[in-house]
Amino acid sequence: MIASNPFAELSAVISPSIMQGYVILMVILVVVGTILDMMHKKSAQYFFENAKKSEKNAKRTLAGGEKVSLAVQTVANEVLTSSEFKNPRRRASHLLTMWGFIVFVISTAVLIFGYATQADAGVWPILWHLGAASLAVGGYWFWFAIRVDLFSEGVKWYNFNGRGDIFIVGLLATSTFALLWSFTMGAGALNTLFFVLFIASATVLFGSVYWSKFAHMFFKPAAAFQKKVIMADGSRENLPDDYDLTDPAVQKRYPDIPEYMGTNPPNMGLGISREPPRHY
């Protein structure tokens, strides 16, 4: 069943050109929504202004090779493996959701533009089903077991936080109804219902980029790379250096340290790392 292209049967009712037009429309909605989101939040403006400010405060100039190395680290860590998540369960859930979504979207585009009328489309139908399943597993795991409100505020699983939850709900609905539509092929009205819900969910997901968290997917890698550059060139976003509080030179520069903490300041402990993270 998962080796069969669900869009091939759909092509008998809806022409491939209409399916392709819908995909293109969704891409346009994502692009427009992302641009409007950046204009509204001024995230791009902040990013470039912060980068210029950091260049002025930099203590050294990074070579081209260093920047390439930092870019590779960003792709390998923050982008491909989501290393910023310290909670292993949250990280696993995010990776299942992220990679499931990527595989699902890419295979959808390939099936519609390359195999819209062919039931046998090689490995792509399998990837389409596995991507949707991975997206659903990661998303439901997050919603029912990991979502931050469940730990910090005791919000029930059925509480919907409007714009804050529209992205994850859109992902869950799209993947769920996509699988149900595929698995009920030939079931008549039930299959049609699942297809309508699948398209409606996808339209809400891609059409609500301006109000959802979708746009941060594009800004997050750039912000992560810039943070690495700031730490490497010494500008540190105007944050103080990491000093040895027992160093006489540091105590001379900051006399409040020996006055309030003594000449041999005690170790302040683990701080936030004292307990395992149970949140974002």
N, C-alpha and C positions, 0 to 999 in steps of 0.2 A: 504493500500500500504506500509506504513512504518513498518508494522508488518511482512512483508515477507522478507525472507533472500535473498538478491540479488545474493549472491555467489552460492546459490543452482542452479539457472538457468545457471550460468556461468560454473558450474561443468559438464554440458552436452557438453561443447565445450572444456574446459580446465580442465585437471584432477586435483583433490585436491592436489596431490603430487607436481605438478608444482606451484600451488598457495602457498603452504606451503614453497616450496623452495625459492620463490620470497620474502616472508616475512622474512625468515632467512637471505637472502642476504641483505635485507634492514637493518636488525639489525647489520650485520657485517659491512656494510658501515658506520653506525652511530658510532659504536665502533672505527673503524679504523680512521674515520674522526675526532672524538673527541680526540683521542690519538695524531694524527698528529697536530691538532690545539694546544693542550697543549704543545707539543714539540716545535712548531714554536714560539708561543707567550711566552713560558716558564712560563705560568701561575701557573702550579703546583709547579715549582721550587721557584717562588716568594712567593707562599702561605706558603710553608714549611720554607723557610728562614725567612720570616716575623714572622711566629709563634715562631721560635726559638729565634729571636731577642726580641720579646715581652716577652718571658719567662724570659730572662735575666733582662729586665727592669721592671718586675712586682713588685709591692709593696706588694703584698700578694698572697698567694697560694690558688687557688679555690679548695674547697672540691668537691668530686665526685657528691654529691647531687646538688651543685650549677651548675656544668656543665650540669647535666641532665636537670635541670630547664631551663637553657639557650637554650639547644637543643630543648626542648619542645616549648619554646617561639619562636624560629626560625621557627620551623615547622608550628606552629599555625599562626604566623604573616607573615613572609616573603614568606613562601612556599605555605601555603593553602589559605591565604587571601590577599597576595600581599600588605601588609600594607605600604610598602616603597613608594607607589605611593600616593602623597598628592592630586593630582587632582582626584576628584571622578569619572569623566567621563573616564579618562585614566585607573583608577583602574578597573572600571566596564568592560571596553573593554578588558583589559588584562585578567580578570577572565573568561569572556565568551570565549576568545580565548584559554586560557590555559586549562581550564577544558573541553572545547569542544574537544580539541586535545587529551587530555588524554583518555576521554571516547571513542572517535572515534578510536584511536589506539588499546585500549584494546578490544573493541567489535569486531574490525576487526580480531584480533588474535583469539578471541574465536570462531567467526563464521567460520573462515577458518580451524582452527585446530580441532574444536569440532562439527561443524554443516555444513560442506562444501557441503553436498548433501541433507540437510533437509531444506525444505521451512519454516517449523514451527520450529523456534529455540528459543521459549520462548520470553523473554523480550529483548534479545540481538539485534535483528534487529531494534527494536524501539530505543534502546540506540545508535546504530550505526547511525541512521538517525538524532536523536536529537543532538548527538555529532558533526556530520558534520554541522548541521544547526547552532549550537552555535558557532562553529569555524568560520563559514562564517559570521555570524552577527557581532561577535566581531572583526574579521579581517577587514571587510568592513567599520565598524564604525571607526576603527583606521585609515584606509587608506584615507578615504574621509573627515573625520571631525576632527581627533585628531592629525594626524601625525605632528611631531614637525616642519618640514620644511614649512608646510602650515601657521604656525603662525610666525615663526622667519624669514623665507627667502622668502616666497611667491611662493614657488615651486608649479607648477600645479599638479593636481592629476595624470595626465598621464605621468609625468616625472619619469623615472626609473633610480635609482641610483646604477645600477650594483650590485656589491657584497653586498652593504649596504641594498638593498631591496629584495635580492633573497630569503631570509627566509620567509618574510611575503607574497610575491607573490606566493611562492611555497605552503604555507598554504592555501591561497585563492583559487588557481587553483585546488589543490587536493580536498578540501572540495566541491567546486562548481561542478566540473566534476563528483565527486562521487555521489552527489545528482542527477544530470542530468542523469547519467547513470542508476541509480536505478529507477527514475521516467519515463524513456523512455523504460522500458523493453518491448520487443515485437515490437519495432519500426524499426527493421531491421538495415539498414545502419546507421541511425542517432544514434541508441543505440551503435553500434559498434564504431562510431566516438568518442562518449563521453567516452566509456571505454578506448580507446587508449589514449585519452587526460588525463584521470584519472591516468592511469599507468605511462604515461610520466611525469606528474606533480609530482607524488609521488616519482618517481625515481630521479628527479631533487632535490626535497626537501631533501630526505635522502642521496642522493649521493653528495650533495654540502655542507655537514657539515663543511668541512675544510675551506670553503670560506664564510660561512654564520654565523649567530648569534646563530645557533642551540646549539653549544657546551656550551654556557654560561649557559644553563639550568641546567647543571650538576655542574658547578663551583660556581654558584651564592649562593646556600644554604650553602655551606661550607664557603664561604667568609663572609656571613651574620653571621654565628655562630662565626667565628673567631673574627669578629668585636665586638660582644657582650662580648666575653671573654676578649678582650683587654681593653674594657671600665670597666669591672668588676674587673679585677686584678690590675688596676691602671697604666698599662704601657702606655695606651692612644696613641700608635703609635708615641711616642716621641713628642706628642703635649703638649703644656703647660696646666696646670690645669686651671679650671674656678675660677678666683680670684674675690674677692670683691675689686674693685679699690679704694674704700674709706678706706680700711683697712690700718692703719699706717705701719704695718709690711710689707705689700705688697708694699707700696710706698717706704719704706726704701730699700727693695730688688731691686725694679725697679725705680730708681730715675727719669727716663724719664717721668713717669706718672705725678707726681706733677709739674714737670718743664713745660710740654707742655699742660697738661689738668687741672692743678690746684689740690688742695687738696680734692675737692669734684667734681670729673668728672661727667659731665652731662650724662643723659641717651641718648645713641646713636640712639634710635628709633628702629623701627621694622626691618629695614634692608631689606633683601630679602623677608620677610613676609609682606611687606607693601602692596603688591598687590597680588591677587589670582594667583596661578601658572597656566600658560597656556603652559606648556612644560613638558618635561620628569620630 
